[in-house]
Amino acid sequence: MSNLMDIMDAFSRKQSQYSVDEIEQAKKKARKTGRPFLDVLQESTGKTFDSSHAMKAEEINDICDNAAKDIEDLNKHLKQDFGIGLKEQITAALPGGAKVDPAAFSGVETAVAEKVFGQDAFLKKLNVAFKRPFILPEEGEHARNCIYIYGPKDSGRHYGLKNTVEELARRKILQSDEICTLDLSRYPSAGKDNVFLQDLYAALNSNSQVILFENFRDCHISYLSYVNDLVIRGECYLQDRYILLRGQLVNVSNSFAKETVSTFSASGKYLVFIGDKGVEDLANVFGAPFVNALGDTCKTESLSEESWRKIAAVNWTELKETAEKQLAFRIQADEEQIFGAALACTGKNAGTEGLLSFFDRLEKGLATLRLEGDYPKDTTVNLSIEDHNMIAEIEGQSFNLMEHLPAAYTGDVDQVKEQLDQIVGLKEIKEYIFSLEEYYKTYKRRTEAGLKASQVSKHMIFTGNPGTGKTTIARIISQYLKAIGVLSGGQLVEVSRADLVGRYVGHTAPLVNQVLKSAIGGVLFIDEAYSLYRGKDDSFGLEAIDTLVKGIEDNRDNLIVILAGYSHEMQQFLTANSGLKSRFPNIIEFPDYTGQELLDITKVTVKSKGYTLDPGAEESLLEFYNKVQAEHSDTAGNGRLVRNKVEEAILNQSRRLVAEPDADLSLLQLGDFELEEYDH
């Protein structure tokens, strides 16, 4: 232990002369430049070193290295002789350690309830969960406690935990008010072991005593096994060999490194899991032994109207303070009227987000009013609600605050319908799309009335030959469902096999998840979807399908997936995964266009390009289209055939106009179209 004593003595003698930061910065600079450590130290600090206590940089580094080994040896001896290591002794002596008086927990839930409303039973249970290890401490390497928090969305699960931890830190029960969050949805596929283990190591060795695990259902099973072991055994064993290099965990499986990291310990930590369902959801993911190892389960309840009113009152007070301090407005209003309007915004599943959005829009409206008007300081603004509009009366004038805000894009239902009406043919498909609006109107009415309303599957399969309008209809569906409020984004993300299937092991699932992420809120359109399945030996394709099915289930409320392809091939594709057929009950067949429909499409296409079609060309075009569709509809391209013919006609017209400079520049004549025998 002499080396350890040496370095402790050296630091005690020199700490009045140099700070730890000064020494560390000088060491880094000395290594980088190759100059003597003491020279760099004196130069960078402007302080003269006491030569009587001088040590060479090499001596200091040697002492540090030997001290680390001495501490490890000391830890082993303490555990052998007394059953407790140096780490546990230090933890017990720090604030938040085992010597905290359990009486310090008295009144914690009451203090937190001043910010978290309507969850008294939950806050009491949570306080008990944090107090438990001080009454019944865990032995060995186990976590202080493992806690499961669950309940409805917007019921204060995260907010209650955050405020409880802050209150415990304020009382010196916990060392820090920080919560270290590990989002398990970031690890959806295998092959990312180094990334996951580095993140887990950082969490377990952070200053935070509370580690929050979120989205456990979206994590790959190979990583969940580590978390499972931490809860059940208190530690997890690493399959590969790792060393610590400058605070980072480095895989050294193929080396002969001596001092390797082989286990992670949960000692001294609270492991907290958050979900929206009961413990059976945990059991389905982790298994029964995991659930049995939990110390406490804490459930939040749906907020009552009284709780919502309290939240509204807090936000109203904050709004008035902000208006007075930042906008120089004094706000007056009938608070009951304001609260009523705010509470109405929690409906339609908007919850806390809807209520907070109400006050946010109100604040932005007042800010815009201040920006656009020249009002004296401390001007009084009277607020009222009229016909669902927020009205501000100021100096005898009334303003609709919502008109002072940029309107959020929601889509125009009538415009989308008009766009759909302009599409030639597809009568039955149009009727199906319009029926969606009636269904979702009824669904919303039942939901808002508190009645049971089960959703039908929105995912679709489009079958048919190329050029029958599948992609166009998919784009209109995405815009239409956005406009009627079913989807939040309305974007169309169009992909094929190349965008979903990886080139090496571990590449496919991240690709699929990235595509799914970009499509959330809109429509994911997979063209030639049958190409994802090339038989039972296509492991990459099968992995893409499996990941897709899971992603569809996880995002079923705000994502529509449309698979497109030939009829026969799509039927075979549905056998690739047992979950495909049940998730895609809406199979829509796109028929080939008739000759008359292709002629109508030709007129629309010509007009859209700024030309007109000579009426004398219509009969010949119709005859051509009828013949092609009768003999080659599966290969002719349908709408693509029209596009090709119109582009040919425009090119031929430009050649004709060279010889006929006085001819109509906009007219496409029969001779401009190449209507010879169709060559497929």
C-alpha positions as CSV (number, residue, x, y, z in Angstrom):
1,M,0.0,0.0,0.0
2,S,3.0,2.3,0.0
3,N,2.4,3.6,-3.5
4,L,-1.2,4.4,-2.6
5,M,0.0,6.4,0.4
6,D,2.6,8.1,-1.7
7,I,0.1,9.5,-4.2
8,M,-2.4,10.5,-1.5
9,D,0.4,12.4,0.3
10,A,1.6,14.0,-2.9
11,F,-1.8,15.3,-3.8
12,S,-2.4,16.6,-0.3
13,R,0.9,18.5,-0.4
14,K,0.4,19.9,-3.8
15,Q,-3.4,20.5,-4.1
16,S,-3.0,24.0,-2.6
17,Q,-0.5,24.8,-5.4
18,Y,-2.2,23.2,-8.4
19,S,-5.8,22.2,-9.0
20,V,-6.7,18.7,-10.4
21,D,-7.8,20.3,-13.7
22,E,-4.5,22.2,-14.1
23,I,-2.6,18.9,-13.6
24,E,-4.8,17.0,-16.0
25,Q,-4.5,19.6,-18.7
26,A,-0.8,19.8,-18.3
27,K,-0.4,16.0,-18.6
28,K,-2.5,16.0,-21.8
29,K,-0.4,18.8,-23.3
30,A,2.9,17.1,-22.2
31,R,1.9,13.8,-23.9
32,K,0.9,15.7,-27.1
33,T,4.0,17.8,-27.4
34,G,6.6,15.5,-25.8
35,R,7.8,18.2,-23.5
36,P,8.5,17.6,-19.7
37,F,5.4,17.5,-17.6
38,L,6.7,20.0,-15.0
39,D,7.7,22.5,-17.6
40,V,4.3,22.5,-19.2
41,L,2.6,22.7,-15.8
42,Q,4.5,25.8,-14.7
43,E,4.1,27.4,-18.2
44,S,0.3,26.8,-18.4
45,T,-0.4,27.9,-14.8
46,G,2.2,30.6,-14.3
47,K,3.0,29.0,-10.9
48,T,6.5,28.0,-9.8
49,F,6.7,24.4,-8.6
50,D,8.0,23.7,-5.1
51,S,11.3,21.8,-5.9
52,S,11.3,20.1,-2.5
53,H,8.2,18.2,-3.6
54,A,9.1,17.7,-7.2
55,M,8.4,14.4,-8.9
56,K,9.0,13.4,-12.5
57,A,6.0,12.9,-14.7
58,E,7.0,9.2,-15.1
59,E,7.0,8.8,-11.3
60,I,3.5,10.3,-11.0
61,N,2.1,8.0,-13.7
62,D,3.8,4.9,-12.1
63,I,2.3,5.8,-8.8
64,C,-1.2,6.2,-10.4
65,D,-0.9,2.8,-12.1
66,N,0.3,1.0,-9.0
67,A,-2.4,2.8,-6.9
68,A,-5.1,1.3,-9.1
69,K,-3.8,-2.2,-8.5
70,D,-3.5,-1.5,-4.7
71,I,-7.2,-0.4,-4.6
72,E,-8.2,-3.5,-6.5
73,D,-6.2,-5.7,-4.0
74,L,-7.7,-3.8,-1.1
75,N,-11.2,-4.4,-2.4
76,K,-10.6,-8.1,-2.7
77,H,-9.3,-8.4,0.9
78,L,-12.2,-6.4,2.3
79,K,-14.7,-8.7,0.6
80,Q,-12.9,-11.8,1.8
81,D,-12.4,-10.6,5.4
82,F,-15.6,-8.5,6.0
83,G,-18.0,-9.5,3.2
84,I,-18.2,-5.9,1.9
85,G,-16.0,-4.2,-0.7
86,L,-14.5,-0.7,-0.8
87,K,-17.2,0.4,-3.2
88,E,-19.9,-0.5,-0.8
89,Q,-18.1,1.2,2.1
90,I,-17.8,4.4,0.1
91,T,-21.4,4.3,-1.0
92,A,-22.6,3.8,2.5
93,A,-20.7,6.8,3.7
94,L,-21.9,9.2,0.9
95,P,-25.2,11.1,1.0
96,G,-27.9,8.7,-0.2
97,G,-26.1,5.7,1.2
98,A,-27.3,3.1,3.6
99,K,-26.9,5.4,6.7
100,V,-29.8,7.6,5.6
101,D,-32.6,7.7,8.2
102,P,-35.8,6.3,6.7
103,A,-37.6,9.1,8.5
104,A,-36.2,11.5,5.9
105,F,-38.8,10.0,3.5
106,S,-41.6,11.4,5.5
107,G,-43.8,13.8,3.5
108,V,-42.0,13.2,0.1
109,E,-45.2,12.2,-1.7
110,T,-47.0,15.3,-0.2
111,A,-44.4,17.6,-1.5
112,V,-44.4,16.0,-5.0
113,A,-48.2,16.1,-5.1
114,E,-48.0,19.9,-5.2
115,K,-46.7,19.5,-8.8
116,V,-48.2,16.1,-9.9
117,F,-51.9,16.1,-9.6
118,G,-54.5,13.4,-9.1
119,Q,-51.9,10.6,-8.5
120,D,-51.7,10.4,-4.7
121,A,-51.8,6.6,-4.5
122,F,-49.1,6.3,-7.2
123,L,-46.8,8.9,-5.5
124,K,-47.2,7.0,-2.2
125,K,-46.2,3.7,-3.8
126,L,-43.3,5.3,-5.5
127,N,-42.0,6.8,-2.3
128,V,-42.3,3.3,-0.7
129,A,-40.3,1.9,-3.6
130,F,-37.4,4.3,-3.1
131,K,-37.5,3.8,0.7
132,R,-37.6,0.0,0.6
133,P,-33.8,-0.6,0.3
134,F,-33.2,1.5,3.5
135,I,-35.6,-0.8,5.4
136,L,-34.8,-4.1,3.7
137,P,-31.4,-3.7,2.0
138,E,-30.4,-6.0,-0.9
139,E,-27.4,-8.2,-0.4
140,G,-24.4,-8.6,-2.7
141,E,-24.4,-7.0,-6.1
142,H,-28.2,-6.6,-6.4
143,A,-29.8,-3.3,-7.4
144,R,-31.2,-1.2,-4.6
145,N,-34.7,-1.8,-6.0
146,C,-36.3,-2.7,-9.3
147,I,-39.5,-0.8,-10.0
148,Y,-42.2,-1.0,-12.7
149,I,-44.3,2.1,-13.4
150,Y,-47.3,1.7,-15.7
151,G,-50.5,3.4,-16.5
152,P,-52.3,5.4,-19.2
153,K,-50.5,7.9,-21.4
154,D,-50.5,11.5,-20.0
155,S,-51.1,10.3,-16.5
156,G,-47.9,11.6,-15.0
157,R,-45.6,8.5,-15.1
158,H,-42.5,10.3,-16.1
159,Y,-43.4,13.5,-14.5
160,G,-44.1,11.8,-11.1
161,L,-40.8,9.9,-11.3
162,K,-38.8,13.0,-12.2
163,N,-40.3,15.1,-9.3
164,T,-39.9,12.3,-6.8
165,V,-36.2,11.9,-7.7
166,E,-35.7,15.7,-7.4
167,E,-37.3,15.8,-4.0
168,L,-35.2,12.9,-2.7
169,A,-32.1,14.6,-4.0
170,R,-33.1,17.8,-2.3
171,R,-33.4,15.9,1.0
172,K,-29.9,14.3,0.4
173,I,-31.4,10.9,0.2
174,L,-30.2,10.5,-3.3
175,Q,-26.8,11.8,-4.5
176,S,-28.2,13.3,-7.7
177,D,-31.5,14.4,-9.2
178,E,-30.4,13.0,-12.5
179,I,-32.3,10.1,-14.2
180,C,-30.2,8.2,-16.7
181,T,-32.6,7.0,-19.4
182,L,-31.8,4.0,-21.7
183,D,-34.2,3.9,-24.6
184,L,-34.3,0.2,-25.6
185,S,-36.0,0.9,-28.9
186,R,-32.6,2.1,-30.1
187,Y,-31.5,-1.5,-30.2
188,P,-34.2,-3.3,-32.4
189,S,-31.9,-5.8,-34.1
190,A,-28.9,-8.0,-33.4
191,G,-25.3,-7.1,-34.3
192,K,-25.1,-3.9,-32.2
193,D,-23.6,-5.5,-29.0
194,N,-20.8,-3.1,-28.6
195,V,-23.1,-0.1,-28.9
196,F,-25.6,-1.5,-26.4
197,L,-23.0,-2.6,-23.9
198,Q,-21.2,0.7,-24.0
199,D,-24.5,2.6,-23.4
200,L,-25.4,0.2,-20.6
201,Y,-22.0,0.5,-19.0
202,A,-22.2,4.3,-19.1
203,A,-25.6,4.2,-17.4
204,L,-24.5,1.8,-14.7
205,N,-21.4,3.9,-14.0
206,S,-23.0,7.3,-14.2
207,N,-23.5,9.6,-11.2
208,S,-27.3,8.9,-11.4
209,Q,-28.6,6.3,-9.0
210,V,-31.8,5.9,-11.1
211,I,-31.7,4.2,-14.4
212,L,-34.9,4.4,-16.5
213,F,-35.5,1.7,-19.1
214,E,-38.0,2.7,-21.8
215,N,-39.7,0.9,-24.8
216,F,-38.6,-2.6,-23.7
217,R,-41.1,-4.1,-26.1
218,D,-39.1,-2.7,-29.1
219,C,-35.7,-4.1,-28.0
220,H,-34.0,-7.1,-29.5
221,I,-34.1,-10.2,-27.3
222,S,-30.3,-10.6,-27.3
223,Y,-30.0,-7.3,-25.3
224,L,-32.9,-7.9,-23.1
225,S,-31.1,-10.9,-21.6
226,Y,-28.5,-8.5,-20.1
227,V,-31.2,-6.4,-18.5
228,N,-33.0,-9.5,-17.3
229,D,-29.9,-10.7,-15.5
230,L,-29.3,-7.3,-13.9
231,V,-32.8,-7.4,-12.3
232,I,-32.8,-11.1,-11.3
233,R,-29.1,-11.6,-10.3
234,G,-27.9,-8.0,-9.8
235,E,-25.2,-8.5,-12.4
236,C,-24.8,-9.7,-16.0
237,Y,-21.9,-11.6,-17.6
238,L,-20.4,-10.4,-20.9
239,Q,-20.0,-13.0,-23.6
240,D,-16.9,-11.3,-25.0
241,R,-13.7,-9.9,-23.4
242,Y,-13.7,-6.1,-22.9
243,I,-11.3,-3.6,-21.4
244,L,-11.7,0.0,-20.3
245,L,-9.8,2.4,-22.5
246,R,-10.1,6.1,-21.5
247,G,-13.6,5.4,-20.1
248,Q,-14.8,3.5,-23.2
249,L,-15.6,-0.2,-23.3
250,V,-13.4,-1.9,-26.0
251,N,-13.8,-5.4,-27.3
252,V,-10.6,-7.4,-27.1
253,S,-11.8,-10.9,-27.9
254,N,-8.7,-11.7,-29.9
255,S,-6.1,-10.3,-27.6
256,F,-4.4,-11.5,-24.4
257,A,-5.4,-8.5,-22.2
258,K,-5.1,-9.3,-18.5
259,E,-7.5,-6.9,-16.7
260,T,-10.8,-7.3,-18.6
261,V,-14.3,-6.3,-17.8
262,S,-16.4,-9.5,-17.6
263,T,-19.5,-8.4,-15.6
264,F,-21.7,-5.4,-15.1
265,S,-23.2,-4.8,-11.6
266,A,-26.5,-3.0,-10.7
267,S,-25.3,-2.4,-7.1
268,G,-26.3,0.9,-5.7
269,K,-28.8,1.6,-8.6
270,Y,-32.6,1.8,-8.8
271,L,-33.7,0.1,-12.0
272,V,-37.0,1.6,-13.2
273,F,-39.1,0.3,-16.1
274,I,-42.0,2.3,-17.6
275,G,-44.9,0.9,-19.7
276,D,-48.6,1.4,-20.4
277,K,-49.8,-2.1,-19.5
278,G,-49.7,-4.2,-16.4
279,V,-47.0,-6.7,-15.2
280,E,-48.3,-9.3,-17.6
281,D,-46.7,-7.1,-20.4
282,L,-43.4,-7.4,-18.6
283,A,-43.8,-11.1,-18.2
284,N,-44.5,-11.6,-21.9
285,V,-41.2,-9.9,-22.7
286,F,-38.9,-10.9,-19.9
287,G,-40.6,-13.9,-18.3
288,A,-42.1,-14.6,-14.8
289,P,-38.8,-14.7,-12.9
290,F,-38.2,-11.1,-14.0
291,V,-41.6,-10.0,-12.6
292,N,-41.0,-11.9,-9.4
293,A,-37.7,-10.1,-8.9
294,L,-39.4,-6.7,-9.0
295,G,-39.5,-4.9,-5.6
296,D,-42.5,-2.6,-6.4
297,T,-45.0,-1.9,-9.1
298,C,-46.6,1.6,-9.2
299,K,-49.7,2.3,-11.2
300,T,-51.0,5.7,-12.4
301,E,-54.7,6.3,-13.0
302,S,-56.4,8.3,-15.7
303,L,-56.6,11.9,-14.6
304,S,-59.9,13.1,-13.2
305,E,-61.5,16.4,-14.3
306,E,-60.3,18.0,-11.0
307,S,-56.7,17.0,-11.8
308,W,-57.0,18.5,-15.3
309,R,-58.4,21.7,-13.8
310,K,-55.4,21.9,-11.4
311,I,-53.0,21.4,-14.4
312,A,-54.9,24.1,-16.3
313,A,-54.7,26.5,-13.3
314,V,-50.9,26.1,-13.1
315,N,-50.5,26.8,-16.8
316,W,-52.9,29.7,-16.6
317,T,-50.8,31.3,-13.8
318,E,-47.6,30.7,-15.7
319,L,-49.2,32.3,-18.8
320,K,-50.2,35.5,-16.9
321,E,-46.7,35.8,-15.4
322,T,-45.1,35.3,-18.8
323,A,-47.4,37.9,-20.4
324,E,-46.6,40.4,-17.7
325,K,-42.8,39.9,-17.6
326,Q,-42.0,39.3,-21.3
327,L,-44.9,40.9,-23.2
328,A,-45.8,43.8,-20.8
329,F,-49.5,42.7,-20.9
330,R,-51.8,42.5,-17.9
331,I,-54.2,39.6,-18.6
332,Q,-57.8,39.7,-17.4
333,A,-60.4,36.9,-18.1
334,D,-63.2,34.8,-16.8
335,E,-61.0,31.9,-15.5
336,E,-63.9,29.4,-15.6
337,Q,-64.3,30.1,-19.3
338,I,-60.6,29.8,-20.0
339,F,-60.4,26.5,-18.0
340,G,-63.4,25.1,-19.9
341,A,-61.8,25.8,-23.2
342,A,-58.5,24.3,-22.1
343,L,-60.2,21.1,-20.8
344,A,-62.1,20.7,-24.0
345,C,-58.7,20.4,-25.7
346,T,-57.9,17.2,-23.8
347,G,-60.6,15.3,-25.7
348,K,-60.1,13.2,-28.8
349,N,-57.2,11.4,-27.2
350,A,-55.2,14.6,-27.1
351,G,-54.6,14.4,-23.3
352,T,-52.0,16.6,-21.7
353,E,-50.6,17.5,-25.1
354,G,-53.9,19.1,-26.1
355,L,-54.2,21.1,-22.9
356,L,-50.6,22.4,-23.1
357,S,-51.1,23.2,-26.8
358,F,-54.1,25.4,-25.8
359,F,-52.0,27.6,-23.6
360,D,-49.0,27.5,-26.0
361,R,-51.2,28.8,-28.8
362,L,-52.7,31.4,-26.5
363,E,-49.2,32.7,-25.5
364,K,-48.0,32.8,-29.2
365,G,-51.1,34.7,-30.1
366,L,-50.4,37.3,-27.4
367,A,-46.8,37.5,-28.5
368,T,-47.8,38.2,-32.1
369,L,-50.2,40.8,-30.9
370,R,-47.4,42.6,-29.1
371,L,-45.1,42.3,-32.2
372,E,-47.7,43.7,-34.6
373,G,-49.1,46.5,-32.3
374,D,-47.6,49.5,-30.6
375,Y,-49.1,49.3,-27.1
376,P,-47.9,51.0,-23.9
377,K,-46.3,48.9,-21.2
378,D,-48.7,47.1,-18.8
379,T,-51.6,47.4,-21.3
380,T,-54.6,45.4,-20.1
381,V,-55.8,42.6,-22.4
382,N,-59.2,41.1,-21.8
383,L,-59.5,37.5,-23.0
384,S,-62.7,35.6,-23.8
385,I,-63.8,32.6,-25.8
386,E,-66.4,33.1,-28.6
387,D,-67.5,30.3,-30.9
388,H,-64.3,28.3,-30.0
389,N,-62.1,31.3,-30.9
390,M,-59.8,33.1,-28.5
391,I,-60.7,36.8,-28.6
392,A,-58.4,39.5,-27.2
393,E,-59.9,42.9,-26.4
394,I,-57.3,45.6,-26.2
395,E,-57.8,49.4,-26.2
396,G,-61.4,49.0,-27.5
397,Q,-60.5,46.7,-30.3
398,S,-61.1,43.0,-30.6
399,F,-58.7,40.5,-32.2
400,N,-59.1,36.8,-32.9
401,L,-55.7,35.5,-31.6
402,M,-55.9,32.4,-33.8
403,E,-55.9,34.6,-37.0
404,H,-52.6,36.0,-35.8
405,L,-51.0,32.6,-35.9
406,P,-49.8,30.7,-39.0
407,A,-52.4,28.0,-39.7
408,A,-51.2,24.4,-39.2
409,Y,-51.3,22.3,-42.3
410,T,-54.1,19.8,-42.1
411,G,-54.9,19.2,-45.7
412,D,-57.9,20.1,-47.7
413,V,-60.5,17.4,-48.0
414,D,-62.4,19.0,-50.9
415,Q,-59.2,19.6,-52.8
416,V,-58.2,15.9,-52.4
417,K,-61.6,14.8,-53.5
418,E,-61.4,17.0,-56.5
419,Q,-58.1,15.5,-57.4
420,L,-59.5,12.0,-57.0
421,D,-62.5,12.9,-59.2
422,Q,-60.2,14.0,-62.0
423,I,-58.6,10.5,-62.2
424,V,-60.1,8.5,-65.0
425,G,-61.9,5.2,-64.1
426,L,-61.3,3.3,-60.8
427,K,-64.9,3.9,-59.7
428,E,-65.0,1.1,-57.1
429,I,-61.6,2.1,-55.7
430,K,-62.8,5.7,-55.3
431,E,-66.0,4.6,-53.5
432,Y,-63.8,2.5,-51.1
433,I,-61.6,5.6,-50.3
434,F,-64.6,7.8,-49.7
435,S,-66.2,5.2,-47.4
436,L,-63.1,5.6,-45.1
437,E,-64.2,9.1,-44.1
438,E,-67.7,7.9,-43.0
439,Y,-66.1,5.0,-41.0
440,Y,-63.7,7.3,-39.2
441,K,-66.3,9.9,-38.4
442,T,-68.4,7.2,-36.7
443,Y,-65.3,5.8,-35.0
444,K,-64.5,9.2,-33.5
445,R,-68.1,9.8,-32.4
446,R,-68.1,6.5,-30.5
447,T,-64.7,7.2,-28.9
448,E,-65.7,10.6,-27.8
449,A,-69.0,9.3,-26.4
450,G,-67.0,6.7,-24.3
451,L,-68.3,3.8,-26.3
452,K,-66.2,0.8,-27.3
453,A,-64.9,1.3,-30.8
454,S,-62.6,-1.2,-32.4
455,Q,-60.5,-0.1,-35.3
456,V,-60.5,-2.1,-38.5
457,S,-57.1,-2.7,-40.2
458,K,-56.1,0.2,-42.4
459,H,-53.4,-1.6,-44.3
460,M,-54.0,-2.5,-47.9
461,I,-52.7,-4.6,-50.8
462,F,-53.0,-3.1,-54.3
463,T,-52.9,-5.8,-57.1
464,G,-52.8,-5.2,-60.8
465,N,-50.7,-4.7,-63.8
466,P,-48.2,-1.8,-64.1
467,G,-49.6,1.6,-65.0
468,T,-53.1,1.1,-63.4
469,G,-52.7,3.9,-61.0
470,K,-51.6,2.2,-57.8
471,T,-48.9,4.7,-56.8
472,T,-51.1,7.7,-57.7
473,I,-54.0,6.3,-55.5
474,A,-51.6,5.6,-52.6
475,R,-50.4,9.2,-52.7
476,I,-54.0,10.5,-52.7
477,I,-55.0,8.1,-49.8
478,S,-52.1,9.5,-47.7
479,Q,-53.3,13.1,-48.4
480,Y,-56.9,12.2,-47.8
481,L,-56.4,10.4,-44.5
482,K,-54.3,13.3,-43.3
483,A,-57.1,15.7,-44.3
484,I,-59.8,13.8,-42.4
485,G,-57.5,13.5,-39.3
486,V,-56.7,9.8,-39.4
487,L,-52.9,10.3,-40.1
488,S,-50.8,13.0,-38.5
489,G,-48.3,13.5,-41.4
490,G,-49.8,12.4,-44.7
491,Q,-46.5,11.8,-46.5
492,L,-46.0,8.9,-48.9
493,V,-42.8,6.9,-48.6
494,E,-42.3,4.7,-51.6
495,V,-39.7,1.9,-51.4
496,S,-38.8,-1.4,-53.0
497,R,-36.7,-4.4,-52.0
498,A,-33.4,-2.6,-52.4
499,D,-34.5,-0.1,-49.7
500,L,-35.4,-2.7,-47.2
501,V,-33.1,-5.7,-47.6
502,G,-29.5,-5.4,-46.3
503,R,-26.3,-6.6,-47.9
504,Y,-24.9,-8.3,-44.8
505,V,-25.9,-9.9,-41.5
506,G,-27.4,-7.3,-39.1
507,H,-28.0,-4.8,-41.9
508,T,-31.6,-5.6,-42.8
509,A,-33.5,-4.8,-39.6
510,P,-32.0,-1.3,-39.1
511,L,-32.9,-0.5,-42.8
512,V,-36.5,-1.5,-42.3
513,N,-36.8,0.3,-39.0
514,Q,-35.3,3.5,-40.6
515,V,-37.9,3.3,-43.4
516,L,-40.7,2.7,-40.9
517,K,-39.6,5.7,-38.9
518,S,-39.7,8.0,-41.9
519,A,-43.2,6.8,-42.8
520,I,-44.8,7.2,-39.4
521,G,-47.8,9.5,-39.7
522,G,-48.2,8.7,-43.4
523,V,-48.3,5.8,-45.9
524,L,-45.5,3.4,-46.6
525,F,-45.9,2.1,-50.2
526,I,-43.9,-1.0,-51.0
527,D,-43.9,-1.5,-54.8
528,E,-43.4,-5.1,-56.1
529,A,-43.6,-6.2,-52.5
530,Y,-43.5,-9.9,-53.6
531,S,-39.8,-9.4,-54.4
532,L,-39.1,-9.3,-50.6
533,Y,-39.8,-13.1,-50.5
534,R,-37.7,-15.2,-52.8
535,G,-38.2,-18.5,-51.0
536,K,-37.4,-20.0,-47.6
537,D,-33.7,-19.7,-48.2
538,D,-33.9,-15.9,-48.6
539,S,-33.0,-15.2,-44.9
540,F,-32.5,-11.4,-45.5
541,G,-35.8,-11.1,-47.2
542,L,-37.6,-13.0,-44.4
543,E,-35.9,-10.9,-41.8
544,A,-37.2,-7.8,-43.6
545,I,-40.7,-9.1,-43.6
546,D,-40.6,-10.1,-39.9
547,T,-39.3,-6.7,-39.0
548,L,-41.9,-5.0,-41.1
549,V,-44.7,-7.0,-39.4
550,K,-43.5,-6.0,-36.0
551,G,-43.2,-2.4,-37.0
552,I,-46.7,-2.4,-38.4
553,E,-48.0,-3.7,-35.0
554,D,-46.0,-1.2,-33.0
555,N,-47.2,1.8,-35.0
556,R,-50.7,0.7,-35.9
557,D,-52.3,3.9,-34.8
558,N,-50.4,6.3,-37.1
559,L,-49.1,4.3,-40.0
560,I,-50.6,2.7,-43.1
561,V,-48.7,0.2,-45.2
562,I,-49.7,-0.5,-48.8
563,L,-48.2,-3.5,-50.6
564,A,-48.3,-3.4,-54.4
565,G,-47.7,-6.0,-57.1
566,Y,-49.1,-8.6,-59.5
567,S,-52.1,-10.5,-58.2
568,H,-50.7,-14.0,-58.3
569,E,-47.3,-13.1,-56.9
570,M,-48.9,-11.2,-54.0
571,Q,-51.0,-14.2,-53.0
572,Q,-47.8,-16.2,-52.7
573,F,-46.1,-13.4,-50.8
574,L,-48.7,-13.5,-48.1
575,T,-47.5,-17.0,-47.1
576,A,-44.1,-15.7,-46.2
577,N,-45.2,-14.7,-42.7
578,S,-48.2,-15.9,-40.7
579,G,-48.9,-12.4,-39.6
580,L,-49.1,-10.9,-43.0
581,K,-52.5,-12.0,-44.2
582,S,-54.3,-11.0,-41.1
583,R,-52.8,-7.5,-41.2
584,F,-53.6,-6.9,-44.8
585,P,-57.3,-7.8,-45.2
586,N,-58.0,-5.0,-47.7
587,I,-57.0,-6.4,-51.1
588,I,-57.9,-3.9,-53.9
589,E,-57.7,-5.1,-57.5
590,F,-56.7,-2.4,-60.0
591,P,-58.3,-3.4,-63.4
592,D,-56.6,-2.7,-66.7
593,Y,-57.9,0.5,-68.4
594,T,-60.3,0.2,-71.3
595,G,-59.5,1.8,-74.6
596,Q,-62.0,4.6,-73.9
597,E,-60.4,5.3,-70.5
598,L,-56.9,5.4,-72.1
599,L,-58.3,8.0,-74.6
600,D,-59.7,10.0,-71.7
601,I,-56.3,9.8,-69.9
602,T,-54.7,11.0,-73.1
603,K,-56.8,14.1,-73.2
604,V,-56.1,14.9,-69.6
605,T,-52.3,14.3,-70.1
606,V,-52.2,16.5,-73.2
607,K,-54.0,19.3,-71.4
608,S,-51.7,19.1,-68.4
609,K,-48.7,19.6,-70.6
610,G,-50.1,22.7,-72.3
611,Y,-51.3,21.2,-75.5
612,T,-54.7,20.3,-77.2
613,L,-55.6,17.1,-79.0
614,D,-57.0,17.4,-82.5
615,P,-60.5,15.9,-82.4
616,G,-59.8,14.2,-85.7
617,A,-57.2,12.1,-83.9
618,E,-59.5,10.6,-81.3
619,E,-61.1,7.8,-83.4
620,S,-57.7,6.4,-84.5
621,L,-56.4,6.7,-81.0
622,L,-59.4,4.8,-79.6
623,E,-59.0,2.1,-82.1
624,F,-55.3,1.7,-81.3
625,Y,-55.9,1.6,-77.5
626,N,-58.7,-1.0,-77.9
627,K,-56.6,-3.3,-79.9
628,V,-53.6,-3.0,-77.6
629,Q,-55.6,-3.6,-74.4
630,A,-57.4,-6.6,-76.0
631,E,-54.1,-8.3,-76.9
632,H,-51.4,-6.9,-74.6
633,S,-52.9,-5.3,-71.5
634,D,-50.6,-7.2,-69.2
635,T,-47.5,-5.8,-70.8
636,A,-48.6,-2.6,-72.6
637,G,-48.3,-0.5,-69.4
638,N,-51.8,1.0,-69.3
639,G,-51.3,4.6,-68.1
640,R,-47.6,4.4,-69.0
641,L,-48.5,3.6,-72.6
642,V,-50.5,6.9,-72.7
643,R,-47.6,8.8,-71.3
644,N,-45.1,7.3,-73.8
645,K,-47.5,8.1,-76.7
646,V,-48.0,11.7,-75.7
647,E,-44.3,12.3,-75.2
648,E,-43.7,10.8,-78.7
649,A,-46.3,13.0,-80.2
650,I,-44.8,16.2,-78.6
651,L,-41.4,15.2,-80.0
652,N,-42.8,14.5,-83.4
653,Q,-44.8,17.8,-83.4
654,S,-41.6,19.8,-82.8
655,R,-40.0,18.2,-85.9
656,R,-43.2,18.9,-87.9
657,L,-43.2,22.6,-86.8
658,V,-39.7,23.1,-88.4
659,A,-41.3,22.4,-91.7
660,E,-44.6,24.2,-90.9
661,P,-43.6,27.4,-89.1
662,D,-47.1,28.8,-89.2
663,A,-48.8,25.8,-87.7
664,D,-50.5,25.8,-84.3
665,L,-47.8,25.4,-81.6
666,S,-50.3,23.8,-79.2
667,L,-52.1,21.3,-81.4
668,L,-51.2,17.6,-81.5
669,Q,-52.4,16.1,-84.7
670,L,-53.0,12.4,-85.6
671,G,-49.8,12.3,-87.6
672,D,-47.8,13.2,-84.5
673,F,-48.8,9.9,-82.8
674,E,-47.0,6.7,-83.7
675,L,-49.9,4.3,-84.0
676,E,-48.3,1.5,-86.0
677,E,-48.5,-2.1,-84.8
678,Y,-47.8,-2.3,-81.1
679,D,-44.4,-3.7,-80.5
680,H,-44.2,-5.2,-77.0
